[in-house]
Amino acid sequence: MELERDLWEYLKTSTKPIVLYGMGNGADKIINILEEKGIEFKGVFASDGFVKEKFFHGHKVTTYTELKEKFSDMIVLVCFGSSRPEVIENIKKIAKEQELYAPEVPVFGGGLFTEEYYLSNKQRFDEVYNLLADEQSKKTFTNIIKYKISGKIDYLFDCEVTPDEPFKSFLNLSDNESFLDLGAYNGDTVLDFVSRVPKYDSITAVEADKKTFKKLLANTENIENINCVNICISSFCGEGQFSMKGGRNSTSEKGSGTAEFITIDKLLEEKKATYIKMDIEGEELNAIKGAEKIITQAKPKMLISAYHRTEDLLSIPEAVLKYRDDYKIYIRHFSSVPAWDTNYYFIEKERG
């Protein structure tokens, strides 16, 4: 695979003014990296509705138009994530006029996905690539790597598929499925599952955040054979740290409060799961470690998010294959900037 230039190394040498698009946690992380590498940025802009005499890291927040008039030719760094079509269209519009990148920074954990990181783990990346089950997976895997190193968003657009595509291509859910939804959020994936598999056997929906759990209960109150559980999933059972943030970003990492944790094997015990979805804010690897029994014995179909941590592209398939090496592995990316909504799928091989 021919690699693109490393974004951070390129920014060190560029003579164009660098400006940031967006504020918040993502921008904070990017600014920290720029400072560590001695890279200066010249301004911050936001979408029109967010420009209200604000200052961010000492810079007055302005509009794209104002910075365009000031600098004309500049490098724009996208500092937030979104899958909203209108936001992505605006990013594309700016990219037609300016040199634009969406730097890859981990949602949780540390370490950057750089050229050096890739090359130091090249053998592992090659091994995962060779295990992928179809050409779309191999293209997605390659494009995501190139995007993470270069920050070039065209790699994401080039490999994205619709959320329906996996169901049509390989994720054949049948009647009598038992669905375990880990990171059920407000019930959106439960409702999607029910629309696709109306004759399902059972649903267990797990959401750790207490506020979001109330929304899950409200949105699924008319669904039959569902058990909603307010608990954290990890590799151990017992009490641990957890940060309640009232949304998809609630996490056990550096938690400010405490919550009850449980493994998948303990949660299921007398129950079954034929299809498991894991989108649990960076706890996917720990969840897999706590699911050894069900993966080994039952070999459920699994959708596992692979975009929260720098090491996810490698650690997730390696962890699953440690328990069962006879899965077919797919990877798909849905529309989003940066490379969020990138998921692995583990499907039982057809028996010949």
Stockholm file with secondary structure:
# STOCKHOLM 1.0

chainA/1-352         MELERDLWEYLKTSTKPIVLYGMGNGADKIINILEEKGIEFKGVFASDGFVKEKFFHGHKVTTYTELKEKFSDMIVLVCFGSSRPEVIENIKKIAKEQELYAPEVPVFGGGLFTEEYYLSNKQRFDEVYNLLADEQSKKTFTNIIKYKISGKIDYLFDCEVTPDEPFKSFLNLSDNESFLDLGAYNGDTVLDFVSRVPKYDSITAVEADKKTFKKLLANTENIENINCVNICISSFCGEGQFSMKGGRNSTSEKGSGTAEFITIDKLLEEKKATYIKMDIEGEELNAIKGAEKIITQAKPKMLISAYHRTEDLLSIPEAVLKYRDDYKIYIRHFSSVPAWDTNYYFIEKERG
#=GR chainA/1-352 SS CCCCCCHHHHHHHCCSCEEEECCSHHHHHHHHHHHHTTCCCCEEECCGGGCSSCEETTEEEECHHHHHHHHSSCEEEECSCBCCHHHHHHHHHHHHHSEEECCCCCSSSCCCCCHHHHHHTHHHHHHHHHHBCSHHHHHHHHHHHHHHHHCCTHHHHHHEECTTHHHHHTCCCCTTCEEEEETCTTSHHHHHHHHHCTTCSEEEEECCCHHHHHHHHHHTTTCSSEEEECCEESSSCEEEEEBCCSSTTCBSTTCSEEEEEECHHHHHTTSCCSEEEECCTTCHHHHHHTTHHHHHHHCCEEEEECCSSTTHHHHHHHHHHHHCSCEEEEEEEESCBSSCSEEEEEEECCCC
#=GC SS_cons         CCCCCCHHHHHHHCCSCEEEECCSHHHHHHHHHHHHTTCCCCEEECCGGGCSSCEETTEEEECHHHHHHHHSSCEEEECSCBCCHHHHHHHHHHHHHSEEECCCCCSSSCCCCCHHHHHHTHHHHHHHHHHBCSHHHHHHHHHHHHHHHHCCTHHHHHHEECTTHHHHHTCCCCTTCEEEEETCTTSHHHHHHHHHCTTCSEEEEECCCHHHHHHHHHHTTTCSSEEEECCEESSSCEEEEEBCCSSTTCBSTTCSEEEEEECHHHHHTTSCCSEEEECCTTCHHHHHHTTHHHHHHHCCEEEEECCSSTTHHHHHHHHHHHHCSCEEEEEEEESCBSSCSEEEEEEECCCC
//
